[in-house]
């Protein structure tokens, strides 16, 4: 029941956001019945359906080719929707300011025009009320047809009164300064940059102009951000290096280098080429040990087994180790554990191995609890010699308190993606003790990688992908 309610709330929120985006980008900037409005309206229905298909096709067992077809446009639209909406919200602040500037510009243009003809007037919805010095022109010659004559404080001159020659010249001058208003047209056809005195539709035209300027700027900013973030993912992770001193690490193990990689997320979008880039990057660092700390895949072995095969090319003096992440339990964790073992990686399922100068342990992800395969710290660390340094591989940072309790010196984790899409890092901080980097908890240090891939949209903004070489340092050295 709770799941259904949450799903309904999410769907309602998405529908509201899509409605807002359509109104600002399409409804406010295009004419009813125009081709652009039709295209924009169709896109407003098709794109969210593609996103829904991208998110659910894997879970319902759709053919892998269909997952691939839906993934790119569906997930990219989610990223576009997020940044287009943020840009529009900024535009809501700019919109009234720009409208005010244009209104002042139009008023100044009217003042200059009237001053140049010896008249004074005020434009109200395109109607010019003008008075000349000395005498008043005939109102039927000054006011556009179909509009009421502005009220005056004095009675109009009798119709029988002969017009003096200077008065006739003043009337002709005024008529040239204030021509008859053009016929009503769609706002889209009015000159958006024209001053108020030049059109009979000053306010609709101004609103149209402001909507197009703000909408165009928001579209440019949002789409450019998504393009930049996509390029960040497709060019592969960069290499970071940090040094972590451990009090119990013997002098002989000083300088031991662990290449930490998490959240590779091989799937319908990031496939074999993505895996090959990561393997080549890791091998270029010549690590002593490789630690793959979960969320390797988004899909079954049958669909993605070949895309994971480049992992067999990992090279490290002391081997490559793997622990499960939550996405393995969405994709068949047992099958993937067996598959990575065939590729030469060593799974640590609540297990521990002794390295030259420290213990290396690994625990299953919390998501495994639904299958009776959750983390077991007693099994992995309960009977070890606490006089030795211990390094723990655990996908989610939230288990740090268990690590502290069991005397772990360093925990290596992933899961957060560093937030992946700014401002997602602020949300990630609510659910994780550390979002990215190295922090101290009691006698235990926690390092969280931003990950090497991306989940959902293949986009990273403010959280670049990385592979981190953690160099262990002995305080005795």
SVG drawing of the C-alpha trace seen along z (x, -y; Angstrom):
<svg xmlns="http://www.w3.org/2000/svg" viewBox="-22 -80 82 99">
<polyline fill="none" stroke="black" stroke-width="0.4" points="0.0,0.0 2.8,-2.4 4.6,-1.6 1.4,-2.4 1.0,-5.7 4.6,-6.7 4.2,-5.8 1.1,-7.9 2.8,-10.9 5.8,-10.5 3.6,-10.3 1.6,-13.3 4.8,-15.3 6.1,-14.3 2.9,-15.2 2.9,-18.6 6.5,-19.3 5.8,-18.2 2.8,-20.5 4.9,-23.4 7.6,-22.8 5.1,-22.5 3.4,-25.8 6.7,-27.8 8.4,-26.3 5.3,-25.7 2.1,-27.3 3.7,-30.7 5.8,-30.9 3.8,-29.5 0.5,-30.3 -2.5,-28.0 -2.7,-25.5 0.8,-26.2 3.2,-23.4 5.6,-24.2 2.8,-24.0 1.7,-20.6 5.2,-19.2 5.8,-20.5 2.6,-19.0 3.3,-15.6 6.8,-15.6 5.3,-16.4 3.4,-13.1 6.0,-10.9 9.1,-11.8 7.7,-10.9 6.4,-7.6 9.9,-6.8 11.3,-7.6 8.8,-5.3 9.7,-2.6 13.4,-3.0 12.9,-2.7 10.6,0.3 11.7,2.4 14.5,4.1 12.4,4.9 9.6,6.5 11.9,8.6 11.6,6.8 13.9,7.9 17.4,6.4 17.2,4.7 14.1,2.9 15.8,1.8 18.6,0.4 16.2,-1.5 14.3,-3.0 17.3,-3.7 19.1,-6.6 16.1,-8.9 14.2,-7.9 17.0,-8.4 18.4,-11.5 15.0,-13.1 14.9,-12.7 18.2,-14.7 16.9,-17.3 13.7,-17.6 15.6,-18.3 17.9,-21.0 15.3,-22.6 13.0,-22.9 15.8,-24.4 16.6,-26.9 13.0,-27.9 12.7,-28.5 15.7,-30.8 13.8,-32.4 10.9,-33.1 13.1,-35.6 14.3,-37.2 10.9,-37.4 9.4,-40.3 12.7,-42.2 12.9,-41.9 9.2,-42.9 9.8,-46.0 12.9,-47.0 10.9,-46.7 8.0,-48.6 10.3,-51.5 11.9,-51.4 8.5,-51.6 7.4,-54.5 10.6,-56.3 10.0,-55.7 6.5,-57.1 7.8,-60.2 10.5,-60.8 7.9,-60.5 5.4,-62.9 8.1,-65.4 9.3,-65.4 5.8,-66.5 5.1,-69.1 2.5,-66.9 2.3,-65.1 0.5,-61.9 0.3,-58.6 0.0,-55.2 -2.5,-52.9 -3.0,-49.5 -2.0,-51.1 -4.4,-54.2 -2.7,-57.6 -4.4,-60.5 -2.7,-63.6 -3.2,-67.3 -1.6,-70.1 -0.7,-73.5 -3.5,-76.0 -6.2,-74.0 -7.4,-70.3 -7.5,-68.2 -10.7,-66.5 -10.8,-63.2 -12.4,-61.3 -9.2,-61.9 -6.9,-60.8 -8.5,-57.8 -8.5,-54.5 -11.9,-53.2 -13.7,-51.1 -12.0,-52.7 -13.5,-55.2 -12.2,-58.7 -10.1,-59.6 -12.0,-61.8 -11.0,-65.4 -11.5,-68.2 -12.9,-70.6 -15.8,-70.3 -14.7,-69.7 -14.7,-72.7 -18.0,-73.1 -18.1,-71.2 -19.2,-74.4 -16.2,-76.4 -13.9,-77.0 -10.5,-75.5 -7.6,-77.9 -4.8,-77.1 -2.3,-76.6 -4.7,-74.3 -5.1,-72.2 -1.3,-71.9 -1.2,-70.7 -3.8,-68.1 -1.9,-66.9 1.3,-66.7 -0.5,-64.8 -2.1,-62.4 1.4,-61.6 2.7,-61.0 -0.2,-58.7 -1.4,-56.7 -4.5,-54.5 -4.0,-51.3 -3.4,-48.1 -5.9,-45.3 -5.8,-42.8 -3.5,-39.9 -2.1,-36.9 0.5,-37.9 3.1,-35.8 2.8,-38.1 3.4,-41.3 6.9,-42.8 8.1,-41.8 10.7,-44.5 8.4,-47.3 7.6,-50.1 4.1,-50.5 3.1,-53.3 3.9,-51.3 1.4,-48.5 -2.0,-48.2 -1.0,-45.1 1.9,-46.3 1.3,-44.1 0.6,-40.7 3.6,-41.4 5.8,-42.2 4.8,-39.0 5.5,-37.0 8.9,-38.5 9.8,-37.9 8.5,-34.3 10.6,-33.6 13.8,-35.2 13.5,-33.4 12.4,-30.1 15.3,-30.2 17.9,-31.0 16.5,-28.2 16.6,-25.7 20.1,-26.6 21.3,-26.4 19.5,-23.2 20.5,-21.3 24.1,-22.5 24.4,-21.2 23.1,-17.8 25.5,-17.7 28.4,-18.6 27.4,-15.9 27.0,-13.3 30.4,-14.0 31.8,-13.5 30.5,-10.0 31.3,-8.9 35.0,-9.9 35.4,-7.6 36.6,-8.1 39.7,-10.0 42.3,-8.8 42.5,-10.2 45.2,-9.4 45.1,-9.7 47.3,-8.5 45.7,-6.9 47.9,-6.4 47.1,-3.3 48.4,-3.0 48.6,0.8 50.1,1.1 53.6,2.6 56.5,0.9 56.8,3.6 53.3,2.8 54.0,-1.0 53.0,-2.3 50.6,0.6 48.3,-0.7 44.7,0.3 42.8,-0.7 39.2,-1.4 36.4,-1.3 32.7,-1.3 29.4,-1.8 30.5,-0.8 26.9,-0.1 27.3,1.9 23.9,1.9 21.8,1.0 23.7,-2.3 27.2,-1.7 28.4,1.6 31.6,3.3 33.5,0.2 32.8,-1.4 34.2,1.7 37.2,1.7 38.0,-2.0 37.8,-1.3 40.0,1.7 42.6,-0.2 42.6,-3.1 43.0,-0.8 45.9,1.1 47.6,-2.1 48.0,-2.8 49.9,0.6 48.1,1.2 49.0,3.9 45.3,4.8 42.0,4.0 38.8,3.5 35.5,3.5 33.1,2.3 29.6,3.1 27.1,2.0 29.0,3.6 25.9,4.2 22.3,3.3 21.0,6.4 21.3,10.2 24.3,12.2 22.5,13.4 22.2,9.8 25.5,8.3 27.9,11.2 29.8,10.3 30.0,6.6 31.7,7.6 34.3,9.8 37.0,7.1 37.3,7.4 39.3,10.5 42.1,8.2 42.5,6.6 46.1,6.8 47.3,6.4 50.1,8.1 47.7,9.3 44.6,9.9 41.2,8.3 38.4,8.5 34.7,8.0 31.8,7.3 28.1,7.1 26.1,3.8 22.4,3.3 22.1,3.4 23.5,6.9 20.5,8.1 18.2,6.5 20.1,8.4 20.7,11.9 23.5,11.6 24.4,15.3 24.8,15.5 27.0,12.5 29.2,13.7 29.8,16.9 30.4,14.9 33.0,12.5 34.8,15.5 35.0,17.0 36.6,13.7 39.3,14.0 37.9,11.7 37.7,13.0 34.3,12.5 34.4,11.7 31.0,12.8 31.2,11.9 34.7,13.3 38.3,12.2 41.8,12.9 45.1,12.1 47.4,9.9 51.1,9.3 50.6,6.6 46.8,6.4 43.5,8.2 41.2,7.6 37.6,8.3 34.3,7.9 30.7,8.0 27.5,8.4 25.3,5.4 22.4,4.5 20.0,5.2 20.9,8.9 19.0,9.1 15.8,9.6 17.4,12.9 19.0,13.9 22.4,12.8 23.0,9.5 26.2,8.3 27.6,10.5 30.4,8.7 30.9,11.4 31.6,13.9 33.9,11.6 35.7,10.0 34.7,11.7 37.7,14.1 40.5,12.0 43.6,10.7 42.8,7.1 46.5,6.4 46.6,6.4 45.3,3.6 42.0,4.3 40.6,2.9 36.9,3.6 35.1,3.5 31.5,2.6 29.3,1.1 27.2,-1.3 28.8,-3.8 26.0,-3.4 27.6,-0.3 30.5,-2.4 29.2,-2.1 29.4,1.7 32.9,1.3 33.9,-0.8 32.5,1.7 34.5,4.5 37.8,2.6 38.2,1.9 40.9,-0.6 39.7,-1.6 36.4,-1.0 36.2,-1.4 32.7,-2.1 30.8,-3.6 27.0,-3.7 26.5,-7.5 27.9,-8.5 28.9,-11.7 25.3,-12.8 25.9,-12.3 23.6,-15.1 23.9,-18.4 22.1,-19.3 21.6,-15.6 24.6,-15.6 22.5,-17.4 19.9,-14.6 22.7,-12.0 24.0,-13.7 20.6,-13.0 21.0,-9.2 24.7,-8.7 27.3,-9.6 29.8,-10.5 29.0,-11.3 32.5,-11.4 36.1,-11.5 37.8,-10.5 36.4,-11.0 37.2,-9.7 34.7,-7.9 36.2,-6.9 39.3,-4.9 38.0,-4.0 38.5,-5.9 35.9,-5.8 36.6,-6.5 33.7,-6.8 34.3,-6.7 32.1,-8.8 32.0,-5.7 33.2,-5.1 29.8,-4.9 26.3,-6.3 22.9,-5.0 19.8,-6.1 20.8,-9.2 24.4,-8.8 25.0,-12.2 27.3,-13.6 27.2,-17.2 29.3,-18.3 30.4,-14.8 32.9,-13.6 33.5,-9.8 36.7,-8.5 38.9,-5.6 40.9,-6.2 44.3,-4.8 44.4,-4.5 48.0,-4.3 48.3,-2.9 51.0,-4.5 52.5,-3.0 52.9,-5.3 56.0,-3.4 57.7,-4.3"/>
</svg>
